[in-house]
Amino acid sequence: MGATGSVFQPELIELMKSVLEDTAALLPEAKRTSATKAEIASHILACAAKGERNPETLKAGALLAIVETTHYSHDISPERRAV
């Protein structure tokens, strides 16, 4: 199994940190756990590794990933999962 990785420029790292903070701030305080933040960061990193640089797109994708991985998201119809 070969290792793959990405190298991010300092400006992109700052952008990703800002997106992480902005995204976490949108969540209810009780949901701002380190596990949730790690999930958000993981999604942001994956999208950035694929070349995404738009902060709003990164934030929307991270929020959608959180909604899809929460234990209660199956109770919400896809039409109502507005991000």
Buried (B, 14 or more C-beta within 10 A) or exposed (E): EEEEEEEEEEEEEEBBEEBBEBBBEEBEEEEBEEEBBEBBBEBBBBBBEEEEEEBEEBBEBBBBBBBEEBEEEEEEEEEEEEE
